[in-house]
Amino acid sequence: MRRIKALPIAICAAILCAAVGTSARADNWDRKTVVTFNNAVEIPGQVLPPGTYVFKLVNLPGSRNLVQIMNEDQSFTFTTLQTVSTYRWRAPDHTLFRLDERAGDSPEAIRTWYYPGDNRGVDFIYSYSNGTYPPTATYPGQ
């Protein structure tokens, strides 16, 4: 008799766990990341002054390569950029931005963004005077 009463409780608990697990993954769909830069950084087409920014993927079916960059309270969008997928061997434990040094007094440029726990990241696309893009470097420990 006790087993019969426990069965509906177990089924309800399993359904609740499945529902909670699904909503937790849905929150990460846009990969929303809040980051503060102490120095100016370059993104394709412009330079962001020091400050706090929100990076997130645009929610478009079939596309995981459009990135929006907004101010801290998300009331202003600086830009929406097309990116290219890139991969690491190991997923980072925390948000990871790879920066490229630029010549002279130019600020460092954001090259790649990885979301915590995901080995898929995005490379930002910069245009160069000769019309080509340099290949993504392979970093030790990837």
C-alpha positions in Angstrom: 0.0 0.0 0.0 2.8 2.4 0.9 4.5 1.8 -2.6 1.3 2.7 -4.4 1.1 6.1 -2.6 4.8 6.8 -3.2 4.6 6.2 -6.9 2.5 9.4 -7.7 4.8 11.4 -5.5 7.9 10.1 -7.3 6.3 10.8 -10.7 5.5 14.4 -9.7 9.0 14.9 -8.4 10.5 13.6 -11.7 8.3 15.9 -13.8 9.2 18.9 -11.6 12.9 18.1 -11.9 12.6 17.9 -15.6 10.8 21.2 -15.8 13.3 23.0 -13.6 16.2 21.6 -15.7 14.7 22.8 -18.9 14.2 26.3 -17.7 17.7 26.5 -16.4 19.1 25.7 -19.9 16.7 28.2 -21.5 18.2 31.0 -19.4 21.6 30.3 -21.1 20.3 30.4 -24.6 21.4 33.9 -25.3 24.7 33.5 -23.4 24.1 36.9 -21.7 27.4 38.1 -20.3 28.1 41.3 -18.3 31.7 42.4 -18.5 33.6 45.5 -17.3 36.6 46.7 -19.2 39.1 49.0 -17.4 40.6 50.2 -20.7 39.1 50.9 -24.1 38.7 47.9 -26.3 38.1 47.6 -30.0 35.3 45.7 -31.6 34.7 45.5 -35.3 33.9 49.0 -36.6 34.3 51.0 -33.3 36.1 51.4 -30.0 34.3 50.9 -26.7 35.4 53.2 -23.9 36.1 51.7 -20.5 32.9 50.6 -18.8 30.4 47.8 -18.3 28.8 46.1 -21.3 26.3 43.3 -22.0 27.2 40.8 -24.7 24.6 38.3 -25.8 23.6 36.2 -28.8 20.7 37.4 -30.8 17.8 34.9 -30.6 17.3 33.9 -34.2 16.4 30.4 -35.2 19.3 28.6 -36.9 21.8 31.3 -36.2 24.2 31.3 -33.2 26.6 33.8 -34.7 25.0 37.3 -34.2 26.2 39.1 -31.1 24.7 42.2 -29.6 26.8 44.6 -27.5 24.7 46.8 -25.2 25.3 49.2 -22.3 24.9 47.9 -18.8 21.2 48.4 -18.4 20.5 47.2 -22.0 18.8 50.5 -22.9 21.2 51.1 -25.9 22.7 48.7 -28.4 26.1 49.7 -29.6 26.2 47.2 -32.4 25.0 43.8 -33.7 27.9 41.8 -35.2 28.2 38.8 -37.4 30.7 36.4 -35.9 32.2 33.0 -36.8 32.1 29.9 -34.6 35.3 28.7 -33.0 36.0 25.8 -30.6 38.3 24.9 -27.7 39.2 21.4 -26.5 38.2 22.3 -23.0 35.3 24.5 -22.0 36.3 27.4 -19.8 35.1 27.6 -16.2 34.4 31.3 -16.5 33.7 33.9 -19.3 36.8 34.2 -21.5 37.6 37.0 -23.9 40.7 36.7 -26.0 42.2 40.0 -27.0 44.6 40.9 -29.8 47.2 43.6 -29.4 47.2 46.4 -31.9 50.0 48.6 -33.1 50.8 51.9 -31.5 48.4 53.5 -29.1 45.4 51.5 -30.4 43.4 49.7 -27.8 43.4 45.9 -27.7 40.7 44.2 -29.9 38.3 41.6 -28.7 39.1 38.5 -30.8 37.0 35.7 -29.2 34.3 35.3 -26.6 33.7 32.0 -24.8 30.8 31.4 -22.4 31.4 29.4 -19.2 31.0 25.7 -19.6 30.8 25.8 -23.4 33.6 24.9 -25.7 32.0 26.7 -28.6 32.8 30.4 -28.8 32.6 33.1 -31.4 35.4 34.9 -33.3 34.8 38.6 -34.1 35.4 39.5 -37.8 37.6 42.4 -38.5 38.2 43.7 -42.0 41.8 44.5 -43.1 43.1 46.8 -45.9 43.9 43.8 -48.1 40.4 42.5 -47.8 41.3 39.2 -46.0 41.0 38.0 -42.5 43.9 36.5 -40.6 43.3 32.9 -39.5 42.3 32.3 -35.9 45.4 31.4 -33.9 45.7 28.2 -32.0 46.5 28.8 -28.4 48.3 26.3 -26.1 45.9 24.5 -23.8 42.9 24.6 -26.1 
